[in-house]
Amino acid sequence: MGQFTVNYPGDKSQLLNKIKSTVGDKGKVSGDERQGNFSGETPVGDFEGTYTIEGDNINIDITKKPFLVSTGMIKDEFEKALKKA
């Protein structure tokens, strides 16, 4: 459905803990510093995907998303979340 890669040179286990606490009851993140999956809800529909981490690159594969939400919008929101974490 959509794939993208973002660069994050920081500590991955700390990042995952921060993302999991940020997501809270809005969605789920499961996995470790190598790979995992995530899901969540938006006002326009649900989304799901997987991630793999290779070095400083986080590869995201969106497997389900609302029709009205582009992969680019999801990437932008993901990058904003990384900057906050």
Sequence and secondary structure as in RCSB ss.txt:
>XXXX:A:sequence
MGQFTVNYPGDKSQLLNKIKSTVGDKGKVSGDERQGNFSGETPVGDFEGTYTIEGDNINIDITKKPFLVSTGMIK
DEFEKALKKA
>XXXX:A:secstr
 EEEEEE  S HHHHHHHHHHHHGGGEEEEE SSEEEEEEEETTEEEEEEEEEETTEEEEEEEE  TTS HHHHH
HHHHHHHHH 
